[in-house]
Amino acid sequence: MFRKKQKVIYLHEKVPETPPPSFLQKTIGGLLRFETLFFAAAFLWWELVFKLATIRSGFSWNLCIIALFSVGYAMVPVLLTSLFREKTARILRSILLFLGMIPFGVEFFIFQEYNIFYDIKTIINGAGGAATGFIGEIMNLILSFSGILMLVLLAVPLVLYLIFKKRCSAADADWPARTGMLLAALICIGSGIGLSHGLKSYAAVYSKEYSFPSAIRNFGLLTGIRLDITHGRKDTLSFENAEFEPEDAEPVATTAPADMDTENTVTTVTTVSYPAHTLDIDFERLAQEDYGQYASLSEYITTLKPASGNQYTGMFKGKNLIFLTAEAFTKEVISEELTPTLYRLSTKGIQFKDFYQPACAGTTGGEFQNIFGLHPIFGGASFPSFAGGGNTGLTLASQLNRQHYWGKAYHNNDFTFYSRHISHNQLGFSEGFMGYGNGMEQYVTYEWPQSDQDMIKGTIPEYIDQPHFNVYYMTVSGHNGYDRFNAMSAKHWDKVENLPYSEPVKAYIACNLDLEAALTDLVAALEKKGIADDTVICLTADHFPYGLDDNASYGNMPYLSELYGYNVVDPVHRDHNAAIIWSGCLEDAEPIVVDAPASSLDLLPTLSNLFGLDYDSRLMPGRDVLSDAEAIYFDRDYNWKTDRGYYLAETQTFYPNTEHDTVSDTYIERIKAIVRNKINYCQGVMNCGYLAHILPQQ
């Protein structure tokens, strides 16, 4: 047999060598490593799962932006862990994959409960109270089908990595590979930023019209968090100049309400000239002598026209005030048959036909808007930080305290929740604040939620004999969940069980009947004392009833839409609400009707005018709704509405009131500039404690 001839290699011959990979090949290889591809897929997976679970929108350019940002962010942990030995790197990557799913889970459960996204400061500020006060609701959310499913989906990357990390892990990365990761991160994040600035529909949201919820919807949660941190860092630079832009063209005056029958009211002034609402502050001098935001804000104020008094100025001078922020209240609760007292107060006083309570930071955000007349730029942290900085000189509590009113704030839930035991003692009420835990327990039974009727009935004797009183209530009976296990829903279920609504809507209405009972007792006590004509009741909500629809997106809010009577497809239609300003002295007069758009920011200047208080209208971004100032409702996300129509910032779309109403681009751009300036003013005032700087200390 023939043997195969063997090739003989002599020692003096060289063995052919495979050329080593070039730097470029190593760089590209770094991008094709298992960890690199896996983390990119994991980050994108989290964003897509979160988007589908909350926003539920279809394909658009923002998916490309989210993908670019996701891949860019994913390079960072892989690059950093590659600096360690492989075994240590695997452990660190496992930990990072666990930590990475946490913000998605937290925001998902917040959205599921509140139908809005909470920024970092709001979460931190309310975390302790939520952990103790709402532990039952939190566990119900986590253990629900949607909660378990979301946790499973978010954990998929971690589980897969733990299974395949040893089998698929490549050798330690070298510096060319790390260079590839760094370049990929810079290119992807840079491209995402470029698209965000370059596409018209996203440019404003990314920069000058930024808000945390809008950023999440357009750029993903991780970018929303990054921008929130960036803007938060800027917020700490207290003396960085605030930016304002020219408000071109002359404003269009809003028709003031018609004169009312004054037979049973304070006689109105008949002259056509009224003094302007200003304080003795030389803003022009401050603009020249101050620095940073102080100077910028003063300069902006000098460009504003102060509002003048009107025929209603001082109509409530010397009267008592009871102000209620009603938990999750909305206009549709009011019914002549079911809530006769609410119906009486809303129809026999000042009637708001187009009122809004913008939702931005839950209950504490709504309270902030009602009390300070500003948007809570710092989210849930706004109240304690702003009140603690001595910026309370314009609150009704402070203004009436200077006129020697007896004043006190009340709440029938935990007195430490949202740090109210600190912030509400700094608002200007002479007697401070009482909640459950520092006195309210003597009036209110511990249940969930607690009774508004018990709170008001119990506290009336504390102030009703005072010569002049100013009382604030933050209610809680209207709080979710809306089912038969809700203590207030169960208490009033017999009154709603035959209503033509689904059970959650009936439960919502039922728990609000405790507020109706509370107001019935309150009005009866005022009338029995003979001071109903000398007392003003103001009521509005803190936010829309978000608890009706768990984890609902626009166009997918069945219970809220059922309650409202129309499909809720945008924030303007979601946040419509009710406001009540009533006094017994108005009952027999012709009603005062406010047809123009109004909001919670307008209540402070309106009541300040009605009570004849000394204030500067230019320091309040809202307006006196009884004046002829231009009516503009706007929210923290730069959406707005005027008597010509409404504008949605996220889609850059204006919707005129009628299809035949032609609205010019000049008009739209002017209102957009005004709204941006007002929000920048809110931010500037909160950044540097401007009100504490210019107003005398209490």
Steps between C-alpha positions, in 0.01 A plus 500: 500500500605852435556727793403864486809711467553720805606858459822564684573843639863563568611706795646771282158565335256761650140403588248738334345723768148643504534880511377648830168683488531868433388770741187554288418129507540492877280810530225345291543174687432684822160597365421139410578361843222316675480750786484798266220361287318360801495826695390695192211256454418513874479879515285514187281219635431690822409817310267322258327297771454814710371700203248233401387457861440871562491726195392233252572709195580362158805551281640848467840663475529497876555123487815564299608761754429263789696222326802725446502618859450146631797359308714796603416465868558122487862550397580680825455211751669253264794734457539565872469135604753397235766665716464214750594135479246287318356333811458832679362659183231231473388562858490876445304461176246280674459763771465777241235306310306467824538868586416601142151354515413686824420847355279341234313303766464799733367732225270226370335457839478877548333532161274207577384672819500868397488504118789747496878468520676629811839668479783399732435773756131411528584133553762575764276749681206262519684170535498482878136592536394266221692211655317542830167652402420305185677168551176312436442671166863450402481126566172474309666663199803273515296182547247584229514315167639804316751561779633144500510494119695826490753376756549177303554690174745740660694210652544319165843654423635416846378140485641446150833647600526274804429200276733581212774715651755221540419330172510811284738731678801601298852562619593811689459815295809688396534873441412491129175322595434756769565775250230348279254503788581861581465608137169312471370672813601844373365441149165356615436755773620782274271381218209478745565856615535613139166348399335639814615849409463459124143373479257787557248296696765400759734799515292712738428210737871416520608855584293810573168321558643211701288315752565160653179327375545637148864394495404143596231480233731632229850381591455210741529466876879495523531822301220651706699421815818640344327825405335518842840473666644758260218747565520425871868587494418826327236568765772496765686777318273750666646811345528385142306749289138406429420517129200696373401581146308788341123467499423655164175674409240651725292263717133456430292601802261248647152623567446531874184355658193717483406714800307313764193598695644661813185515710639255754869562449760763562431805284734511201698798381334666201803679357670345199852558630645265762843501663748241377584207725864580577727515804749770581792314346735665252553211260690719253754585768525135605557400138800734494644438846436128556681212334423165338144381514396778736580755230354289217172451684471867591571600142229259378249645745564851368374381159164390643192718526354483852135405526265771617225465755146460380141524620555190712808627683447475875160332468607247767705740711490404866320169438612159625660253259476121486713352221476129416731296279281198432676170436443378140191717463356579159211692350294191423448430871267800522134406465184682606345174619798317648715788628259789569746697713778483240243593236384795708853627558598465133190669359432768761849646503759577234443251220805363319400355164845400372726421795812280513717342768821384328643174631876509538616375842206322660324645802792709619531655154133595494524646851802702393312648204197586713699664780791668322347564158811353336584180318708261717811492283682280754221243503418351837793678661357841409281548805751443783789670320304807394306549823814438702681774311277775634312547172154507658436875504230486231304200628148578617603375844776760524295779346208443736729439795631854450140610550488307829290205385495184710634234261557126493560220247343154540544157344331173598784268393852452641632842604856418388411385148673719234667671801186703565591524869786722383370681191145572618627657820687753285213622281398789725213349701509641853413162656709281270395158373311200636488155344446144613771445756524847647140562604263388224467153654267649761246566223568237234481121515800318355380327182581528132425751381409718799175695515483862382173535687665397827787743443286803421232428757765453766703810419221755444484588874869593493445807283133585461498740797808689382441861386676426169629161390687353206484120483658257254392137456681230303242221474559129445160327472514506121820296487517177302468200478150522374326181603269380777795449732562875503369611840327810363357317200355235732361771729298660218447202268124492545475843333681393181428131449221572249689758296560409132877467538756226539601403853827701510320818392223442752761441771675824402178700524410329828824593675454862390162503670689529828630835378141594420396404853789702642402812304136457602605504867730797437238719331242407763742604776574832329130572455418403856772735623366772269828551315433333164481842333832591658683181399649396166542135401747421224540142378695334225681171439862394531487292179264301282377162637796301370409201713208414274722347231807299598788531256294688241626703207323770301215346307501202737330640810166319499381591851613862488340533155183343637491755782581795272263398222765515226818317401802647681767532234730779621606681819280804440183291494630285786569792734174692464352545845290720726557798727260645754507850646188551708372726773154530646498860385496383137201269523226749407707692244536441129771237452851605405598282205861441389491358147869542415752223576619510861710280725623447853776757442229765462344444843767687698479827301121474474449459876765761575299748294166396649633539855649840415852391598824678417689295242689540176323326213826477302640258757221250425505313167125445531241773455203646681220330306267795569734742326542571130848346489562248223390151604758227443483158661832317486651193662853392589536315168448823299150408386266799505152625424352842425161618379618417145582132556759272659856394421676168567874553533599138448351491150548873430133518400243777553129413503272803440167517680317484169610377160420841355724686745824586323782548750825646373842353566592835655228459761610144581867597530410793726305281742778239494751769595276624782459146635873428483569825684246421770648154557853645498378753756369219722834323472700815563295598803548156649869477412618805688232577759403816316187572704694473825755737348256779406219467756521591869549199725203393710 
